[in-house]
Amino acid sequence: FDESIRMGFLTGEENSLMLEAHKLSGYCLGEPFQSYEPYNFKTSRITSRISEHGAVFLKHRLTPPPEEVYTLHRKLAGAYNLCIKIGAIISCRDLLDEVIEHFDTRDRSL
C-alpha cells in the first residue's frame, strides 16, 4: 500500500476493511490488462464488482482520492461501460504495451 499512500489514495491509517476494498477494486480495474487474451467486457461484470466496494469507501475512506484521479476514473468508467454495452472483446494488454512503449518518462506534465 506504500504507493497508494505516496500517491494520496490512502493515509496509512486505514482499517483492514478499507485496505481490502482498495486492493480488490484496483485488481478489478486492472483485470482487462492482466492477460494477452482478449477480454470480454460484456460477461465480466466488472462494473458491478467494482461498485461492490463503494459502501466500504463511503464509510471508511479517510481521505478523498487525488483530484486529478476523478477525471481518469470517469474516463475509465465510461470506456468500460461503452465496451460492455457494445459487447466488446478486446486484447487490452496489447494496447497497454503499446502505450507504455511510446510513453516518455521524462515528460512530467501528465
Gaussian input, Z-matrix of N, CA and C with variables (Angstrom, degrees):
# hf/3-21g

backbone

0 1
 N
 C     1     B1
 C     2     B2     1     A1
 N     3     B3     2     A2     1     D1
 C     4     B4     3     A3     2     D2
 C     5     B5     4     A4     3     D3
 N     6     B6     5     A5     4     D4
 C     7     B7     6     A6     5     D5
 C     8     B8     7     A7     6     D6
 N     9     B9     8     A8     7     D7
 C    10    B10     9     A9     8     D8
 C    11    B11    10    A10     9     D9
 N    12    B12    11    A11    10    D10
 C    13    B13    12    A12    11    D11
 C    14    B14    13    A13    12    D12
 N    15    B15    14    A14    13    D13
 C    16    B16    15    A15    14    D14
 C    17    B17    16    A16    15    D15
 N    18    B18    17    A17    16    D16
 C    19    B19    18    A18    17    D17
 C    20    B20    19    A19    18    D18
 N    21    B21    20    A20    19    D19
 C    22    B22    21    A21    20    D20
 C    23    B23    22    A22    21    D21
 N    24    B24    23    A23    22    D22
 C    25    B25    24    A24    23    D23
 C    26    B26    25    A25    24    D24
 N    27    B27    26    A26    25    D25
 C    28    B28    27    A27    26    D26
 C    29    B29    28    A28    27    D27
 N    30    B30    29    A29    28    D28
 C    31    B31    30    A30    29    D29
 C    32    B32    31    A31    30    D30
 N    33    B33    32    A32    31    D31
 C    34    B34    33    A33    32    D32
 C    35    B35    34    A34    33    D33
 N    36    B36    35    A35    34    D34
 C    37    B37    36    A36    35    D35
 C    38    B38    37    A37    36    D36
 N    39    B39    38    A38    37    D37
 C    40    B40    39    A39    38    D38
 C    41    B41    40    A40    39    D39
 N    42    B42    41    A41    40    D40
 C    43    B43    42    A42    41    D41
 C    44    B44    43    A43    42    D42
 N    45    B45    44    A44    43    D43
 C    46    B46    45    A45    44    D44
 C    47    B47    46    A46    45    D45
 N    48    B48    47    A47    46    D46
 C    49    B49    48    A48    47    D47
 C    50    B50    49    A49    48    D48
 N    51    B51    50    A50    49    D49
 C    52    B52    51    A51    50    D50
 C    53    B53    52    A52    51    D51
 N    54    B54    53    A53    52    D52
 C    55    B55    54    A54    53    D53
 C    56    B56    55    A55    54    D54
 N    57    B57    56    A56    55    D55
 C    58    B58    57    A57    56    D56
 C    59    B59    58    A58    57    D57
 N    60    B60    59    A59    58    D58
 C    61    B61    60    A60    59    D59
 C    62    B62    61    A61    60    D60
 N    63    B63    62    A62    61    D61
 C    64    B64    63    A63    62    D62
 C    65    B65    64    A64    63    D63
 N    66    B66    65    A65    64    D64
 C    67    B67    66    A66    65    D65
 C    68    B68    67    A67    66    D66
 N    69    B69    68    A68    67    D67
 C    70    B70    69    A69    68    D68
 C    71    B71    70    A70    69    D69
 N    72    B72    71    A71    70    D70
 C    73    B73    72    A72    71    D71
 C    74    B74    73    A73    72    D72
 N    75    B75    74    A74    73    D73
 C    76    B76    75    A75    74    D74
 C    77    B77    76    A76    75    D75
 N    78    B78    77    A77    76    D76
 C    79    B79    78    A78    77    D77
 C    80    B80    79    A79    78    D78
 N    81    B81    80    A80    79    D79
 C    82    B82    81    A81    80    D80
 C    83    B83    82    A82    81    D81
 N    84    B84    83    A83    82    D82
 C    85    B85    84    A84    83    D83
 C    86    B86    85    A85    84    D84
 N    87    B87    86    A86    85    D85
 C    88    B88    87    A87    86    D86
 C    89    B89    88    A88    87    D87
 N    90    B90    89    A89    88    D88
 C    91    B91    90    A90    89    D89
 C    92    B92    91    A91    90    D90
 N    93    B93    92    A92    91    D91
 C    94    B94    93    A93    92    D92
 C    95    B95    94    A94    93    D93
 N    96    B96    95    A95    94    D94
 C    97    B97    96    A96    95    D95
 C    98    B98    97    A97    96    D96
 N    99    B99    98    A98    97    D97
 C   100   B100    99    A99    98    D98
 C   101   B101   100   A100    99    D99
 N   102   B102   101   A101   100   D100
 C   103   B103   102   A102   101   D101
 C   104   B104   103   A103   102   D102
 N   105   B105   104   A104   103   D103
 C   106   B106   105   A105   104   D104
 C   107   B107   106   A106   105   D105
 N   108   B108   107   A107   106   D106
 C   109   B109   108   A108   107   D107
 C   110   B110   109   A109   108   D108
 N   111   B111   110   A110   109   D109
 C   112   B112   111   A111   110   D110
 C   113   B113   112   A112   111   D111
 N   114   B114   113   A113   112   D112
 C   115   B115   114   A114   113   D113
 C   116   B116   115   A115   114   D114
 N   117   B117   116   A116   115   D115
 C   118   B118   117   A117   116   D116
 C   119   B119   118   A118   117   D117
 N   120   B120   119   A119   118   D118
 C   121   B121   120   A120   119   D119
 C   122   B122   121   A121   120   D120
 N   123   B123   122   A122   121   D121
 C   124   B124   123   A123   122   D122
 C   125   B125   124   A124   123   D123
 N   126   B126   125   A125   124   D124
 C   127   B127   126   A126   125   D125
 C   128   B128   127   A127   126   D126
 N   129   B129   128   A128   127   D127
 C   130   B130   129   A129   128   D128
 C   131   B131   130   A130   129   D129
 N   132   B132   131   A131   130   D130
 C   133   B133   132   A132   131   D131
 C   134   B134   133   A133   132   D132
 N   135   B135   134   A134   133   D133
 C   136   B136   135   A135   134   D134
 C   137   B137   136   A136   135   D135
 N   138   B138   137   A137   136   D136
 C   139   B139   138   A138   137   D137
 C   140   B140   139   A139   138   D138
 N   141   B141   140   A140   139   D139
 C   142   B142   141   A141   140   D140
 C   143   B143   142   A142   141   D141
 N   144   B144   143   A143   142   D142
 C   145   B145   144   A144   143   D143
 C   146   B146   145   A145   144   D144
 N   147   B147   146   A146   145   D145
 C   148   B148   147   A147   146   D146
 C   149   B149   148   A148   147   D147
 N   150   B150   149   A149   148   D148
 C   151   B151   150   A150   149   D149
 C   152   B152   151   A151   150   D150
 N   153   B153   152   A152   151   D151
 C   154   B154   153   A153   152   D152
 C   155   B155   154   A154   153   D153
 N   156   B156   155   A155   154   D154
 C   157   B157   156   A156   155   D155
 C   158   B158   157   A157   156   D156
 N   159   B159   158   A158   157   D157
 C   160   B160   159   A159   158   D158
 C   161   B161   160   A160   159   D159
 N   162   B162   161   A161   160   D160
 C   163   B163   162   A162   161   D161
 C   164   B164   163   A163   162   D162
 N   165   B165   164   A164   163   D163
 C   166   B166   165   A165   164   D164
 C   167   B167   166   A166   165   D165
 N   168   B168   167   A167   166   D166
 C   169   B169   168   A168   167   D167
 C   170   B170   169   A169   168   D168
 N   171   B171   170   A170   169   D169
 C   172   B172   171   A171   170   D170
 C   173   B173   172   A172   171   D171
 N   174   B174   173   A173   172   D172
 C   175   B175   174   A174   173   D173
 C   176   B176   175   A175   174   D174
 N   177   B177   176   A176   175   D175
 C   178   B178   177   A177   176   D176
 C   179   B179   178   A178   177   D177
 N   180   B180   179   A179   178   D178
 C   181   B181   180   A180   179   D179
 C   182   B182   181   A181   180   D180
 N   183   B183   182   A182   181   D181
 C   184   B184   183   A183   182   D182
 C   185   B185   184   A184   183   D183
 N   186   B186   185   A185   184   D184
 C   187   B187   186   A186   185   D185
 C   188   B188   187   A187   186   D186
 N   189   B189   188   A188   187   D187
 C   190   B190   189   A189   188   D188
 C   191   B191   190   A190   189   D189
 N   192   B192   191   A191   190   D190
 C   193   B193   192   A192   191   D191
 C   194   B194   193   A193   192   D192
 N   195   B195   194   A194   193   D193
 C   196   B196   195   A195   194   D194
 C   197   B197   196   A196   195   D195
 N   198   B198   197   A197   196   D196
 C   199   B199   198   A198   197   D197
 C   200   B200   199   A199   198   D198
 N   201   B201   200   A200   199   D199
 C   202   B202   201   A201   200   D200
 C   203   B203   202   A202   201   D201
 N   204   B204   203   A203   202   D202
 C   205   B205   204   A204   203   D203
 C   206   B206   205   A205   204   D204
 N   207   B207   206   A206   205   D205
 C   208   B208   207   A207   206   D206
 C   209   B209   208   A208   207   D207
 N   210   B210   209   A209   208   D208
 C   211   B211   210   A210   209   D209
 C   212   B212   211   A211   210   D210
 N   213   B213   212   A212   211   D211
 C   214   B214   213   A213   212   D212
 C   215   B215   214   A214   213   D213
 N   216   B216   215   A215   214   D214
 C   217   B217   216   A216   215   D215
 C   218   B218   217   A217   216   D216
 N   219   B219   218   A218   217   D217
 C   220   B220   219   A219   218   D218
 C   221   B221   220   A220   219   D219
 N   222   B222   221   A221   220   D220
 C   223   B223   222   A222   221   D221
 C   224   B224   223   A223   222   D222
 N   225   B225   224   A224   223   D223
 C   226   B226   225   A225   224   D224
 C   227   B227   226   A226   225   D225
 N   228   B228   227   A227   226   D226
 C   229   B229   228   A228   227   D227
 C   230   B230   229   A229   228   D228
 N   231   B231   230   A230   229   D229
 C   232   B232   231   A231   230   D230
 C   233   B233   232   A232   231   D231
 N   234   B234   233   A233   232   D232
 C   235   B235   234   A234   233   D233
 C   236   B236   235   A235   234   D234
 N   237   B237   236   A236   235   D235
 C   238   B238   237   A237   236   D236
 C   239   B239   238   A238   237   D237
 N   240   B240   239   A239   238   D238
 C   241   B241   240   A240   239   D239
 C   242   B242   241   A241   240   D240
 N   243   B243   242   A242   241   D241
 C   244   B244   243   A243   242   D242
 C   245   B245   244   A244   243   D243
 N   246   B246   245   A245   244   D244
 C   247   B247   246   A246   245   D245
 C   248   B248   247   A247   246   D246
 N   249   B249   248   A248   247   D247
 C   250   B250   249   A249   248   D248
 C   251   B251   250   A250   249   D249
 N   252   B252   251   A251   250   D250
 C   253   B253   252   A252   251   D251
 C   254   B254   253   A253   252   D252
 N   255   B255   254   A254   253   D253
 C   256   B256   255   A255   254   D254
 C   257   B257   256   A256   255   D255
 N   258   B258   257   A257   256   D256
 C   259   B259   258   A258   257   D257
 C   260   B260   259   A259   258   D258
 N   261   B261   260   A260   259   D259
 C   262   B262   261   A261   260   D260
 C   263   B263   262   A262   261   D261
 N   264   B264   263   A263   262   D262
 C   265   B265   264   A264   263   D263
 C   266   B266   265   A265   264   D264
 N   267   B267   266   A266   265   D265
 C   268   B268   267   A267   266   D266
 C   269   B269   268   A268   267   D267
 N   270   B270   269   A269   268   D268
 C   271   B271   270   A270   269   D269
 C   272   B272   271   A271   270   D270
 N   273   B273   272   A272   271   D271
 C   274   B274   273   A273   272   D272
 C   275   B275   274   A274   273   D273
 N   276   B276   275   A275   274   D274
 C   277   B277   276   A276   275   D275
 C   278   B278   277   A277   276   D276
 N   279   B279   278   A278   277   D277
 C   280   B280   279   A279   278   D278
 C   281   B281   280   A280   279   D279
 N   282   B282   281   A281   280   D280
 C   283   B283   282   A282   281   D281
 C   284   B284   283   A283   282   D282
 N   285   B285   284   A284   283   D283
 C   286   B286   285   A285   284   D284
 C   287   B287   286   A286   285   D285
 N   288   B288   287   A287   286   D286
 C   289   B289   288   A288   287   D287
 C   290   B290   289   A289   288   D288
 N   291   B291   290   A290   289   D289
 C   292   B292   291   A291   290   D290
 C   293   B293   292   A292   291   D291
 N   294   B294   293   A293   292   D292
 C   295   B295   294   A294   293   D293
 C   296   B296   295   A295   294   D294
 N   297   B297   296   A296   295   D295
 C   298   B298   297   A297   296   D296
 C   299   B299   298   A298   297   D297
 N   300   B300   299   A299   298   D298
 C   301   B301   300   A300   299   D299
 C   302   B302   301   A301   300   D300
 N   303   B303   302   A302   301   D301
 C   304   B304   303   A303   302   D302
 C   305   B305   304   A304   303   D303
 N   306   B306   305   A305   304   D304
 C   307   B307   306   A306   305   D305
 C   308   B308   307   A307   306   D306
 N   309   B309   308   A308   307   D307
 C   310   B310   309   A309   308   D308
 C   311   B311   310   A310   309   D309
 N   312   B312   311   A311   310   D310
 C   313   B313   312   A312   311   D311
 C   314   B314   313   A313   312   D312
 N   315   B315   314   A314   313   D313
 C   316   B316   315   A315   314   D314
 C   317   B317   316   A316   315   D315
 N   318   B318   317   A317   316   D316
 C   319   B319   318   A318   317   D317
 C   320   B320   319   A319   318   D318
 N   321   B321   320   A320   319   D319
 C   322   B322   321   A321   320   D320
 C   323   B323   322   A322   321   D321
 N   324   B324   323   A323   322   D322
 C   325   B325   324   A324   323   D323
 C   326   B326   325   A325   324   D324
 N   327   B327   326   A326   325   D325
 C   328   B328   327   A327   326   D326
 C   329   B329   328   A328   327   D327

   B1=1.4500
   B2=1.5367
   B3=1.3193
   B4=1.4659
   B5=1.5285
   B6=1.3288
   B7=1.4638
   B8=1.5236
   B9=1.3175
   B10=1.4647
   B11=1.5191
   B12=1.3076
   B13=1.4738
   B14=1.5202
   B15=1.3405
   B16=1.4667
   B17=1.5263
   B18=1.3298
   B19=1.4617
   B20=1.5237
   B21=1.3295
   B22=1.4491
   B23=1.5122
   B24=1.3439
   B25=1.4579
   B26=1.5229
   B27=1.3211
   B28=1.4667
   B29=1.5226
   B30=1.3311
   B31=1.4672
   B32=1.5209
   B33=1.3323
   B34=1.4604
   B35=1.5130
   B36=1.3228
   B37=1.4684
   B38=1.5328
   B39=1.3297
   B40=1.4651
   B41=1.5279
   B42=1.3377
   B43=1.4606
   B44=1.5298
   B45=1.3168
   B46=1.4637
   B47=1.5310
   B48=1.3244
   B49=1.4670
   B50=1.5271
   B51=1.3129
   B52=1.4617
   B53=1.5251
   B54=1.3211
   B55=1.4553
   B56=1.5210
   B57=1.3147
   B58=1.4673
   B59=1.5322
   B60=1.3324
   B61=1.4673
   B62=1.5264
   B63=1.3171
   B64=1.4709
   B65=1.5281
   B66=1.3124
   B67=1.4597
   B68=1.5362
   B69=1.3199
   B70=1.4595
   B71=1.5282
   B72=1.3269
   B73=1.4673
   B74=1.5251
   B75=1.3184
   B76=1.4645
   B77=1.5176
   B78=1.3266
   B79=1.4682
   B80=1.5247
   B81=1.3280
   B82=1.4714
   B83=1.5273
   B84=1.3333
   B85=1.4743
   B86=1.5228
   B87=1.3131
   B88=1.4583
   B89=1.5124
   B90=1.3114
   B91=1.4675
   B92=1.5276
   B93=1.3370
   B94=1.4702
   B95=1.5334
   B96=1.3280
   B97=1.4579
   B98=1.5294
   B99=1.3312
   B100=1.4644
   B101=1.5204
   B102=1.2993
   B103=1.4559
   B104=1.5231
   B105=1.3127
   B106=1.4615
   B107=1.5272
   B108=1.3165
   B109=1.4633
   B110=1.5260
   B111=1.3183
   B112=1.4712
   B113=1.5301
   B114=1.3105
   B115=1.4678
   B116=1.5254
   B117=1.3166
   B118=1.4633
   B119=1.5273
   B120=1.3208
   B121=1.4584
   B122=1.5227
   B123=1.3323
   B124=1.4631
   B125=1.5293
   B126=1.3130
   B127=1.4678
   B128=1.5308
   B129=1.3177
   B130=1.4661
   B131=1.5264
   B132=1.3342
   B133=1.4673
   B134=1.5424
   B135=1.3233
   B136=1.4586
   B137=1.5324
   B138=1.3212
   B139=1.4738
   B140=1.5196
   B141=1.3199
   B142=1.4690
   B143=1.5215
   B144=1.3324
   B145=1.4684
   B146=1.5204
   B147=1.3277
   B148=1.4707
   B149=1.5264
   B150=1.3208
   B151=1.4691
   B152=1.5260
   B153=1.3243
   B154=1.4664
   B155=1.5263
   B156=1.3097
   B157=1.4657
   B158=1.5262
   B159=1.3090
   B160=1.4613
   B161=1.5087
   B162=1.3262
   B163=1.4683
   B164=1.5294
   B165=1.3280
   B166=1.4700
   B167=1.5223
   B168=1.3256
   B169=1.4610
   B170=1.5219
   B171=1.3167
   B172=1.4740
   B173=1.5191
   B174=1.3029
   B175=1.4681
   B176=1.5275
   B177=1.3279
   B178=1.4656
   B179=1.5286
   B180=1.3250
   B181=1.4660
   B182=1.5266
   B183=1.3272
   B184=1.4684
   B185=1.5214
   B186=1.3234
   B187=1.4631
   B188=1.5267
   B189=1.3240
   B190=1.4698
   B191=1.5287
   B192=1.3231
   B193=1.4693
   B194=1.5311
   B195=1.3156
   B196=1.4667
   B197=1.5296
   B198=1.3232
   B199=1.4673
   B200=1.5277
   B201=1.3350
   B202=1.4606
   B203=1.5263
   B204=1.3071
   B205=1.4631
   B206=1.5305
   B207=1.3216
   B208=1.4676
   B209=1.5290
   B210=1.3183
   B211=1.4639
   B212=1.5193
   B213=1.3217
   B214=1.4634
   B215=1.5283
   B216=1.3255
   B217=1.4729
   B218=1.5261
   B219=1.3148
   B220=1.4742
   B221=1.5237
   B222=1.3206
   B223=1.4655
   B224=1.5273
   B225=1.3228
   B226=1.4640
   B227=1.5212
   B228=1.3275
   B229=1.4670
   B230=1.5228
   B231=1.3226
   B232=1.4569
   B233=1.5220
   B234=1.3319
   B235=1.4663
   B236=1.5265
   B237=1.3247
   B238=1.4725
   B239=1.5252
   B240=1.3270
   B241=1.4679
   B242=1.5291
   B243=1.3166
   B244=1.4626
   B245=1.5330
   B246=1.3164
   B247=1.4692
   B248=1.5271
   B249=1.3180
   B250=1.4719
   B251=1.5244
   B252=1.3293
   B253=1.4679
   B254=1.5342
   B255=1.3236
   B256=1.4673
   B257=1.5324
   B258=1.3417
   B259=1.4662
   B260=1.5131
   B261=1.3183
   B262=1.4633
   B263=1.5233
   B264=1.3173
   B265=1.4603
   B266=1.5247
   B267=1.3368
   B268=1.4665
   B269=1.5280
   B270=1.3178
   B271=1.4649
   B272=1.5319
   B273=1.3081
   B274=1.4689
   B275=1.5196
   B276=1.3313
   B277=1.4558
   B278=1.5241
   B279=1.3337
   B280=1.4620
   B281=1.5289
   B282=1.3218
   B283=1.4692
   B284=1.5235
   B285=1.3315
   B286=1.4576
   B287=1.5307
   B288=1.3219
   B289=1.4649
   B290=1.5239
   B291=1.3223
   B292=1.4667
   B293=1.5341
   B294=1.3173
   B295=1.4705
   B296=1.5269
   B297=1.3205
   B298=1.4655
   B299=1.5272
   B300=1.3197
   B301=1.4672
   B302=1.5215
   B303=1.3347
   B304=1.4648
   B305=1.5288
   B306=1.3082
   B307=1.4614
   B308=1.5170
   B309=1.3169
   B310=1.4594
   B311=1.5218
   B312=1.3364
   B313=1.4573
   B314=1.5243
   B315=1.3080
   B316=1.4747
   B317=1.5386
   B318=1.3326
   B319=1.4731
   B320=1.5120
   B321=1.2873
   B322=1.4715
   B323=1.5174
   B324=1.3266
   B325=1.4697
   B326=1.5216
   B327=1.3324
   B328=1.4590
   B329=1.4869
   A1=112.05
   A2=116.16
   A3=120.34
   A4=112.30
   A5=117.29
   A6=119.77
   A7=111.47
   A8=117.45
   A9=120.32
   A10=110.96
   A11=116.67
   A12=120.91
   A13=109.46
   A14=116.66
   A15=121.13
   A16=111.49
   A17=116.92
   A18=120.80
   A19=112.71
   A20=118.71
   A21=121.36
   A22=116.07
   A23=117.95
   A24=120.50
   A25=111.74
   A26=115.76
   A27=122.26
   A28=109.34
   A29=115.48
   A30=120.22
   A31=112.53
   A32=116.15
   A33=120.80
   A34=111.63
   A35=116.78
   A36=121.86
   A37=112.59
   A38=117.52
   A39=121.44
   A40=111.41
   A41=113.69
   A42=119.01
   A43=110.06
   A44=116.26
   A45=121.17
   A46=112.45
   A47=118.16
   A48=120.79
   A49=110.70
   A50=116.02
   A51=121.05
   A52=110.83
   A53=116.59
   A54=119.77
   A55=111.38
   A56=116.77
   A57=120.85
   A58=110.78
   A59=117.72
   A60=121.36
   A61=110.42
   A62=116.75
   A63=121.32
   A64=109.90
   A65=117.02
   A66=122.24
   A67=111.16
   A68=117.23
   A69=120.73
   A70=112.38
   A71=117.39
   A72=118.65
   A73=110.41
   A74=117.05
   A75=120.50
   A76=111.87
   A77=116.06
   A78=119.98
   A79=110.50
   A80=116.37
   A81=120.26
   A82=110.72
   A83=116.50
   A84=119.93
   A85=112.45
   A86=116.25
   A87=120.38
   A88=114.80
   A89=116.91
   A90=121.36
   A91=114.49
   A92=119.49
   A93=118.50
   A94=113.73
   A95=117.02
   A96=121.49
   A97=113.56
   A98=117.72
   A99=121.27
   A100=113.54
   A101=118.15
   A102=121.44
   A103=110.26
   A104=114.99
   A105=119.92
   A106=111.70
   A107=116.58
   A108=120.76
   A109=109.13
   A110=118.10
   A111=119.82
   A112=110.92
   A113=115.92
   A114=122.38
   A115=109.05
   A116=116.14
   A117=121.98
   A118=108.72
   A119=116.43
   A120=120.59
   A121=112.14
   A122=116.71
   A123=120.18
   A124=112.18
   A125=117.47
   A126=120.18
   A127=113.27
   A128=117.53
   A129=121.02
   A130=115.47
   A131=118.08
   A132=122.35
   A133=111.51
   A134=117.17
   A135=121.07
   A136=112.71
   A137=117.63
   A138=118.51
   A139=111.47
   A140=118.00
   A141=119.02
   A142=110.99
   A143=117.28
   A144=119.76
   A145=111.58
   A146=117.28
   A147=120.06
   A148=109.84
   A149=116.79
   A150=119.77
   A151=112.78
   A152=117.77
   A153=120.72
   A154=111.53
   A155=117.11
   A156=121.47
   A157=112.03
   A158=117.47
   A159=121.37
   A160=114.57
   A161=117.50
   A162=120.70
   A163=111.07
   A164=116.31
   A165=120.07
   A166=109.46
   A167=117.09
   A168=119.78
   A169=111.04
   A170=116.71
   A171=120.02
   A172=112.11
   A173=116.80
   A174=120.52
   A175=113.38
   A176=117.90
   A177=120.14
   A178=115.83
   A179=118.22
   A180=119.40
   A181=109.76
   A182=116.05
   A183=121.25
   A184=112.79
   A185=116.18
   A186=120.33
   A187=108.45
   A188=117.59
   A189=118.13
   A190=109.81
   A191=116.45
   A192=117.97
   A193=109.79
   A194=117.12
   A195=119.61
   A196=110.17
   A197=115.70
   A198=121.78
   A199=112.89
   A200=116.63
   A201=119.46
   A202=113.19
   A203=117.23
   A204=121.41
   A205=111.68
   A206=117.34
   A207=119.58
   A208=110.95
   A209=117.20
   A210=120.80
   A211=110.47
   A212=116.91
   A213=120.78
   A214=110.51
   A215=117.16
   A216=120.43
   A217=111.26
   A218=116.48
   A219=119.81
   A220=111.12
   A221=116.36
   A222=120.07
   A223=110.91
   A224=116.77
   A225=119.68
   A226=111.21
   A227=116.38
   A228=120.27
   A229=110.55
   A230=116.75
   A231=120.65
   A232=111.74
   A233=116.55
   A234=120.46
   A235=110.73
   A236=116.63
   A237=120.22
   A238=110.38
   A239=117.06
   A240=119.75
   A241=111.82
   A242=117.24
   A243=120.45
   A244=110.39
   A245=116.32
   A246=120.32
   A247=111.05
   A248=116.72
   A249=120.60
   A250=109.80
   A251=115.50
   A252=120.93
   A253=112.50
   A254=116.91
   A255=119.32
   A256=112.51
   A257=116.31
   A258=119.88
   A259=113.35
   A260=116.12
   A261=121.07
   A262=112.34
   A263=114.01
   A264=122.55
   A265=105.01
   A266=116.04
   A267=121.33
   A268=110.63
   A269=116.40
   A270=122.02
   A271=107.65
   A272=116.59
   A273=122.38
   A274=112.60
   A275=118.10
   A276=120.84
   A277=110.62
   A278=116.54
   A279=119.77
   A280=110.64
   A281=117.23
   A282=121.31
   A283=110.61
   A284=116.72
   A285=120.68
   A286=110.54
   A287=116.89
   A288=120.08
   A289=111.27
   A290=116.47
   A291=121.15
   A292=110.62
   A293=117.20
   A294=120.91
   A295=109.97
   A296=116.44
   A297=120.51
   A298=110.82
   A299=116.41
   A300=121.02
   A301=111.53
   A302=117.03
   A303=120.71
   A304=113.10
   A305=117.73
   A306=121.56
   A307=110.46
   A308=115.98
   A309=121.77
   A310=108.18
   A311=116.85
   A312=120.73
   A313=112.47
   A314=117.63
   A315=120.57
   A316=111.43
   A317=116.69
   A318=121.16
   A319=108.48
   A320=117.96
   A321=123.31
   A322=112.44
   A323=117.52
   A324=120.04
   A325=112.65
   A326=118.02
   A327=121.19
   A328=112.78
   D1=-0.81
   D2=-177.78
   D3=-57.94
   D4=-43.71
   D5=179.88
   D6=-67.08
   D7=-36.24
   D8=177.86
   D9=-66.09
   D10=-34.68
   D11=175.86
   D12=-69.61
   D13=-46.46
   D14=-179.43
   D15=-59.52
   D16=-37.72
   D17=-178.48
   D18=-84.02
   D19=-6.29
   D20=175.27
   D21=93.21
   D22=10.77
   D23=177.05
   D24=-78.73
   D25=-30.31
   D26=-178.74
   D27=-131.38
   D28=157.86
   D29=178.31
   D30=-97.03
   D31=-21.17
   D32=-173.46
   D33=100.12
   D34=-7.02
   D35=-179.43
   D36=-107.33
   D37=8.04
   D38=-176.68
   D39=-68.49
   D40=151.96
   D41=176.57
   D42=-80.67
   D43=173.07
   D44=-175.81
   D45=-64.85
   D46=-31.77
   D47=177.81
   D48=-62.88
   D49=-45.55
   D50=-179.19
   D51=-66.80
   D52=-42.68
   D53=179.63
   D54=-62.33
   D55=-41.58
   D56=179.31
   D57=-65.98
   D58=-43.23
   D59=178.58
   D60=-63.91
   D61=-41.52
   D62=178.22
   D63=-60.35
   D64=-47.37
   D65=-179.14
   D66=-63.56
   D67=-48.22
   D68=-176.74
   D69=-67.65
   D70=-36.88
   D71=177.93
   D72=-68.23
   D73=-34.90
   D74=175.21
   D75=-64.29
   D76=-41.69
   D77=176.05
   D78=-60.49
   D79=-43.15
   D80=179.73
   D81=-61.91
   D82=-46.75
   D83=-179.53
   D84=-59.95
   D85=-37.36
   D86=-177.90
   D87=-86.41
   D88=-7.22
   D89=-175.18
   D90=-51.89
   D91=-44.11
   D92=-179.29
   D93=-61.95
   D94=-19.21
   D95=-174.95
   D96=-101.28
   D97=1.39
   D98=-174.94
   D99=-74.18
   D100=-26.07
   D101=-171.89
   D102=-133.39
   D103=156.95
   D104=174.50
   D105=-82.45
   D106=-5.93
   D107=175.98
   D108=-70.63
   D109=144.93
   D110=176.13
   D111=-57.94
   D112=136.98
   D113=-178.58
   D114=-98.42
   D115=126.82
   D116=-179.69
   D117=-93.55
   D118=100.63
   D119=-177.90
   D120=-65.95
   D121=-36.88
   D122=-174.91
   D123=-62.72
   D124=-39.29
   D125=-176.54
   D126=-93.96
   D127=-1.90
   D128=-171.93
   D129=-76.36
   D130=-26.70
   D131=-174.03
   D132=57.95
   D133=27.95
   D134=-173.16
   D135=-61.84
   D136=-43.29
   D137=-177.84
   D138=-68.36
   D139=-38.45
   D140=179.06
   D141=-68.69
   D142=-34.98
   D143=178.25
   D144=-69.78
   D145=-37.73
   D146=176.74
   D147=-66.64
   D148=-42.86
   D149=-176.88
   D150=-68.80
   D151=-16.81
   D152=175.79
   D153=-59.37
   D154=-23.03
   D155=-177.31
   D156=-91.72
   D157=-5.93
   D158=-177.16
   D159=-57.73
   D160=-42.39
   D161=-179.30
   D162=-62.73
   D163=-38.83
   D164=178.32
   D165=-66.10
   D166=-42.84
   D167=178.76
   D168=-60.98
   D169=-44.39
   D170=-179.26
   D171=-62.43
   D172=-38.56
   D173=-175.52
   D174=-85.48
   D175=-34.07
   D176=-169.03
   D177=-115.68
   D178=-3.82
   D179=-179.36
   D180=-66.68
   D181=132.17
   D182=-179.81
   D183=-98.43
   D184=-18.72
   D185=179.52
   D186=-146.88
   D187=143.02
   D188=176.82
   D189=-68.66
   D190=155.18
   D191=175.91
   D192=-63.75
   D193=158.14
   D194=177.59
   D195=-53.97
   D196=141.87
   D197=-173.81
   D198=-54.96
   D199=-42.50
   D200=-177.35
   D201=-66.37
   D202=-16.02
   D203=-179.37
   D204=-75.77
   D205=-26.83
   D206=-179.92
   D207=-56.64
   D208=-43.12
   D209=179.79
   D210=-65.22
   D211=-43.59
   D212=178.90
   D213=-62.07
   D214=-45.02
   D215=179.58
   D216=-61.36
   D217=-40.99
   D218=178.71
   D219=-64.20
   D220=-42.49
   D221=179.66
   D222=-65.71
   D223=-43.95
   D224=178.12
   D225=-62.51
   D226=-45.39
   D227=179.28
   D228=-60.23
   D229=-43.46
   D230=178.78
   D231=-63.53
   D232=-43.41
   D233=179.66
   D234=-65.40
   D235=-44.22
   D236=178.83
   D237=-62.92
   D238=-45.04
   D239=-179.38
   D240=-64.09
   D241=-38.87
   D242=176.58
   D243=-63.53
   D244=-45.07
   D245=178.91
   D246=-61.24
   D247=-38.85
   D248=177.58
   D249=-64.13
   D250=-47.12
   D251=-176.29
   D252=-61.20
   D253=-39.47
   D254=-178.44
   D255=-91.64
   D256=-0.23
   D257=178.33
   D258=70.54
   D259=36.31
   D260=-176.04
   D261=-67.36
   D262=139.62
   D263=171.94
   D264=-125.17
   D265=109.47
   D266=-168.09
   D267=-130.87
   D268=141.03
   D269=172.18
   D270=-82.82
   D271=81.11
   D272=-173.66
   D273=-66.13
   D274=-33.23
   D275=-178.08
   D276=-63.07
   D277=-37.94
   D278=176.88
   D279=-60.91
   D280=-41.16
   D281=178.80
   D282=-65.02
   D283=-42.45
   D284=178.72
   D285=-62.42
   D286=-44.42
   D287=178.87
   D288=-59.00
   D289=-39.95
   D290=179.78
   D291=-64.85
   D292=-42.35
   D293=178.46
   D294=-63.82
   D295=-45.46
   D296=-179.31
   D297=-62.34
   D298=-39.97
   D299=-179.60
   D300=-60.17
   D301=-35.09
   D302=-176.80
   D303=-99.30
   D304=2.86
   D305=-178.76
   D306=-77.36
   D307=129.70
   D308=179.58
   D309=-96.00
   D310=105.88
   D311=-177.32
   D312=-67.69
   D313=-14.42
   D314=178.63
   D315=-79.47
   D316=-19.42
   D317=-178.95
   D318=-83.79
   D319=104.30
   D320=-177.82
   D321=-95.60
   D322=11.64
   D323=-177.73
   D324=-80.19
   D325=-8.15
   D326=-177.41
   D327=-75.76

